Amino acid sequence: MGKIIVMFLAGVACMSAASCGMVRSVVFTPSQVESIRRGMTKEEVLAITKTAPDYKRFSKDREQWEFHRYVNSNNTAIIIDFHRGIVDELNTLPLPPKPSGRDW
């Protein structure tokens, strides 16, 4: 009986974590952010972030990716500007703390 409960809980945990491959990190390490450099391709940035951006904007030959992640425990917007598919600029901006579940 105990083995069945353990297997059930393990299955629930795996399904919750996997959620059809939609798991993504809500944390970036400072070294991840610092390793994004001018001249990198989108593919190189994705290799560092390991996740797609939360928001994308584009206009003519420019594109902007925006990530909302915790960096050093601070809720942060990481904004990456691409010009013709190459990193041209990176900005980090503080965001207000996310409300806890009780504040909703």
C-alpha positions in Angstrom: 0.0 0.0 0.0 2.8 2.4 0.9 4.6 1.7 -2.4 1.4 2.6 -4.3 1.1 5.9 -2.5 4.7 6.7 -3.2 4.3 5.9 -6.9 1.1 7.9 -7.1 2.8 11.0 -5.4 5.8 10.6 -7.7 3.6 10.6 -10.7 1.6 13.6 -9.6 4.9 15.5 -8.9 6.3 14.6 -12.4 3.1 15.7 -14.1 3.0 18.9 -12.1 6.6 19.7 -12.9 6.5 18.7 -16.5 3.1 20.1 -17.4 3.4 19.1 -21.0 6.9 20.6 -21.3 5.8 24.1 -20.2 8.1 24.3 -17.2 10.4 27.3 -17.2 12.7 28.9 -14.8 11.5 32.0 -13.0 15.1 32.7 -11.9 18.1 33.8 -13.9 21.5 33.8 -12.3 23.6 37.0 -12.5 26.1 35.1 -14.6 23.4 34.2 -17.1 22.4 37.9 -17.6 26.1 39.0 -17.7 27.0 36.4 -20.3 24.6 37.9 -22.9 26.8 40.1 -25.1 26.4 42.5 -28.0 26.8 40.6 -31.2 25.2 37.3 -30.1 22.5 35.6 -32.2 19.1 34.8 -31.0 20.1 31.1 -30.8 23.0 32.0 -28.6 20.8 34.0 -26.2 18.3 31.1 -26.1 21.1 28.7 -25.2 21.9 30.9 -22.2 18.3 31.7 -21.1 17.0 28.1 -21.8 13.5 29.5 -22.3 11.6 31.7 -24.7 11.0 35.4 -23.7 7.8 36.4 -21.9 7.1 39.2 -24.4 8.3 40.0 -27.9 8.1 43.2 -29.9 9.3 44.0 -33.4 9.5 46.7 -35.9 11.2 46.5 -39.4 14.7 45.1 -38.7 14.5 45.3 -34.9 13.1 42.9 -32.3 12.9 43.1 -28.6 12.6 40.2 -26.1 11.5 40.8 -22.5 12.0 38.3 -19.7 10.5 38.7 -16.2 12.7 36.7 -13.8 14.2 36.9 -10.4 17.9 37.9 -10.4 19.5 37.8 -6.9 16.0 37.5 -5.4 14.9 40.7 -7.1 12.0 40.7 -9.6 13.6 42.0 -12.7 12.8 42.8 -16.4 15.6 41.7 -18.7 15.1 43.5 -22.1 17.2 42.4 -25.0 17.2 44.4 -28.3 18.2 42.7 -31.5 19.1 44.5 -34.7 18.9 42.2 -37.8 18.9 39.1 -35.4 22.0 40.2 -33.4 22.0 41.5 -29.8 22.4 45.3 -30.0 21.4 46.3 -26.4 20.5 44.8 -23.1 18.7 46.5 -20.2 17.7 45.3 -16.7 15.0 47.1 -14.8 13.6 46.4 -11.4 9.9 45.3 -11.3 7.6 45.5 -8.3 7.5 42.3 -6.2 5.0 39.8 -7.3 2.1 39.5 -4.9 1.8 36.3 -2.8 -1.2 34.1 -3.4 -2.9 35.6 -0.3 -2.8 39.2 -1.8 -5.0 38.3 -4.8 
